Amino acid sequence: MIRKNDERTGPRSNSADEIPADLKQMLNPMDFVAPTDFVELPSKGLCYPEGHPLHGQDTIEIKFMTAKEEDILSSRTLLKKGVAIDRLISSLIKDKTIDPRSLVVGDRNAILIKARGSAYGIWYKTKVNCPACGEQNSKAFNLEKPHIYGGDQWEEYEIKQNEKGLYEITLPYSSVIVECRLLNGNDELNTIKTIQKNNKKEGSDGLVVEQMRQFIVSVNEYGEKNVVDYFINNMVAPDSRYLRKAVKCITPDVKIKGELECSSCGHEQELEVPFGADFLWPDGGV
């Protein structure tokens, strides 16, 4: 006598709830949630205005890098335009209500370090030139414990933070009060575009001038562009140096440092890792 299937295997159930969890995963191999990680923000969210998603937040959630992000970094078009890093950060941030270009530079750098470490390990191996003799050395930097600076050590400078969250810096030589803000991703992109455009022109302004144009809001309460430009172009060197050092002190940042001992001349010096597209690839090469 031929036995029916139900008699041989038992009655079948149409309920998906009775399918074992491991079998469900096998049946849906593409149903995969990418892991995420939390990045400690050097700014601790203190520089973002009320209403910004990161206002008062000391961390930001990012996803691990995937082939999609590697494609962003290998795009010659994006690299040439200087927007590869910006696109990468945008892709990594979990909360899509956050505009990646609104992040201050130090917070953006913290994201890059965490993404690189999660994707390729905590050791960044690269080549560095000895500051003393110029000889190229192999160097491995540990990304696990970056040096985080909160932008809160500016006692040596005459700086006051006003009610708008901006910084008023009194210059020592001219006594001019310069109102400044922290640079963000938009400023980085604007500076890159301007420098690329100026490189085609003879006698155009360089990086220092362009960066000052980005972070100076007003001069003695005058915020007109022509006034700011005139002041930048005529500021004496001692004031210019003081201003740039003061802005560096109020800027939250994260750095990767390591001691170099030159294999050729024996010179010892602490070096910092520059952040760019090459930094985000194994062995420092795209």
C-alpha positions in Angstrom: 0.0 0.0 0.0 1.3 3.4 -0.9 1.6 5.8 2.1 0.6 9.4 1.7 3.2 12.1 2.3 1.4 13.4 5.3 1.5 10.0 6.8 5.2 9.6 6.1 6.5 13.0 7.2 3.7 14.3 9.4 1.3 17.1 8.7 2.7 20.3 7.2 2.3 23.7 8.8 1.6 26.9 6.8 2.7 29.1 9.7 5.9 31.0 9.0 6.3 31.4 12.8 7.0 27.7 13.1 10.1 27.9 10.7 13.3 27.6 12.8 15.2 30.9 13.0 18.4 29.5 11.4 16.4 28.2 8.5 14.8 31.6 8.0 18.2 33.1 7.8 19.1 30.5 5.1 16.0 31.3 3.2 16.7 35.0 3.3 20.5 35.3 2.8 20.3 39.0 1.8 18.4 39.9 5.0 21.5 41.1 6.7 21.9 44.2 8.9 25.3 45.8 8.7 27.1 46.2 12.0 27.5 49.7 13.5 29.9 51.4 15.8 29.9 54.6 18.0 32.4 57.3 17.5 33.5 59.6 20.3 33.1 63.2 19.1 36.0 65.5 20.0 33.5 68.4 20.1 31.1 66.5 22.5 28.3 68.2 20.5 29.0 71.5 22.3 29.6 73.5 19.1 26.3 72.6 17.4 23.3 74.9 17.7 20.0 73.8 19.3 18.0 71.9 16.7 21.1 70.2 15.2 20.9 66.3 15.7 24.3 66.3 17.4 23.6 69.2 19.8 24.9 68.1 23.1 25.7 64.6 21.8 29.2 63.1 22.6 28.9 60.2 20.1 27.7 59.5 16.6 26.7 56.1 15.2 28.3 54.9 11.9 28.1 51.7 10.0 31.1 49.6 9.0 32.6 50.2 5.6 31.4 48.0 2.7 32.3 47.6 -0.9 30.0 50.6 -1.6 32.3 52.8 0.4 35.4 51.4 -1.2 33.9 52.3 -4.6 33.5 55.9 -3.3 37.1 56.0 -2.4 38.3 54.5 -5.7 36.3 56.9 -7.8 38.7 59.0 -9.8 36.0 61.5 -10.5 35.1 62.1 -6.8 38.8 62.2 -5.9 39.5 64.8 -8.5 36.6 66.9 -7.4 37.8 66.6 -3.7 34.4 65.2 -2.6 35.3 61.5 -2.0 35.8 62.0 1.8 32.5 64.0 2.0 30.6 61.2 0.2 32.2 58.6 2.4 31.2 60.3 5.6 27.6 60.8 4.3 27.4 57.1 3.5 28.7 55.9 6.9 26.5 58.0 9.1 23.6 56.0 10.4 21.3 58.9 11.1 20.5 60.4 7.7 19.0 63.5 9.2 22.6 64.6 10.0 24.2 66.7 7.2 27.8 65.4 7.1 29.0 68.8 5.8 27.7 70.5 9.0 30.1 68.4 11.1 33.1 70.3 12.4 36.5 69.1 11.1 37.6 67.3 14.2 34.4 65.2 14.4 34.8 64.3 10.7 38.3 63.2 11.4 37.2 61.0 14.3 34.7 59.3 11.9 37.5 58.6 9.4 39.7 57.1 12.0 37.0 54.8 13.4 35.9 53.7 9.9 39.5 52.9 8.8 40.2 50.9 12.0 37.0 48.9 11.8 37.5 48.1 8.1 41.2 47.2 8.0 42.5 46.9 11.5 44.0 49.2 14.1 47.5 49.5 12.5 48.0 51.9 9.6 51.2 51.1 7.8 52.6 53.8 5.6 55.8 55.6 4.4 57.0 58.8 6.1 59.9 61.1 5.3 62.4 62.0 8.1 62.0 65.7 8.9 65.8 65.9 9.4 67.3 64.1 6.4 64.4 63.4 4.1 65.0 59.6 4.1 61.8 57.5 3.7 60.9 55.3 6.6 58.3 52.6 7.1 56.0 53.4 10.0 53.0 51.8 11.6 50.5 54.0 13.5 48.1 52.6 16.1 44.6 53.8 15.4 43.1 52.4 18.6 43.8 55.2 21.0 43.7 58.5 19.1 44.6 61.8 20.9 41.4 63.7 21.4 41.4 67.4 22.0 38.2 69.1 23.1 39.2 72.7 21.9 39.1 74.0 25.5 42.6 74.9 26.2 43.0 78.6 25.2 44.0 80.3 28.4 47.1 81.8 26.8 44.9 83.7 24.3 42.5 86.6 24.7 39.4 84.8 23.6 35.7 85.1 24.6 32.8 83.0 23.5 29.7 85.1 22.8 26.0 84.3 23.1 25.9 83.2 19.4 28.4 80.5 20.1 31.1 82.3 18.2 34.6 83.2 19.4 35.8 86.8 19.8 39.6 86.9 19.5 41.4 90.2 20.3 44.6 90.6 18.3 47.7 91.7 20.2 49.2 94.1 17.7 46.2 95.9 16.3 43.7 95.3 19.1 41.2 94.4 16.5 38.4 92.0 17.7 37.9 89.2 15.2 34.8 87.1 15.5 35.4 83.5 14.3 33.6 80.2 14.0 34.7 76.6 13.8 35.3 75.2 10.3 33.0 72.4 9.1 32.7 70.1 6.1 31.2 72.8 3.9 34.2 75.0 4.6 36.6 72.2 3.7 34.9 71.6 0.4 34.7 75.3 -0.4 38.4 75.7 0.4 39.3 72.8 -1.8 37.2 74.1 -4.7 38.7 77.6 -4.4 42.3 76.4 -4.2 41.7 74.1 -7.3 40.3 77.1 -9.2 43.0 79.4 -8.0 45.7 77.0 -9.1 44.9 77.9 -12.6 45.4 81.6 -12.0 48.7 83.3 -11.5 49.1 85.3 -8.3 45.9 83.9 -6.6 45.5 83.5 -2.9 46.8 80.4 -1.1 45.5 78.1 1.5 46.1 80.3 4.6 44.1 83.2 3.2 41.2 81.0 2.0 40.9 79.3 5.4 40.8 82.7 7.2 38.0 83.8 4.8 36.1 80.7 5.9 36.4 81.1 9.7 36.3 84.9 10.1 32.7 86.1 10.6 33.4 89.8 11.4 36.1 92.3 12.1 35.2 94.9 14.9 31.6 93.8 14.2 31.8 94.5 10.5 30.8 91.4 8.6 30.8 92.6 5.0 32.8 90.5 2.7 34.9 93.4 1.3 35.7 94.5 4.8 36.8 91.0 5.9 38.9 90.6 2.7 40.6 94.0 3.2 41.5 93.1 6.7 42.9 89.7 5.8 45.0 91.1 3.0 46.4 93.9 5.3 46.8 92.1 8.6 50.3 92.2 10.0 52.1 88.9 10.3 52.2 88.8 14.2 48.4 89.2 14.3 47.9 86.7 11.5 50.0 84.1 13.3 48.3 84.8 16.6 44.8 84.5 15.1 45.6 81.1 13.3 47.1 79.7 16.5 44.1 80.9 18.6 41.6 79.3 16.1 43.6 76.0 16.3 43.3 76.1 20.1 39.5 76.5 20.0 39.0 73.8 17.4 38.1 70.3 18.7 40.2 67.7 16.9 41.5 64.1 17.0 45.0 63.1 15.9 47.0 59.9 15.4 50.5 60.3 16.6 53.6 58.1 16.6 57.3 58.3 17.4 59.6 58.1 14.4 63.3 57.0 14.8 64.9 57.5 11.4 66.7 54.4 10.1 69.2 56.6 8.3 70.2 59.4 10.6 68.7 58.3 13.9 66.5 61.5 14.3 63.6 61.1 16.7 60.4 63.0 16.4 56.7 62.6 17.0 54.7 62.6 13.8 51.0 63.0 13.0 49.0 61.1 10.4 47.4 63.2 7.7 43.7 62.3 6.8 42.9 61.8 3.2 41.6 59.2 0.8 44.9 57.2 0.9 44.6 56.9 4.7 41.4 54.9 4.3 43.0 52.1 2.3 45.2 49.3 3.5 48.9 50.1 3.3 48.0 53.6 2.4 47.4 53.1 -1.3 44.2 53.5 -3.4 
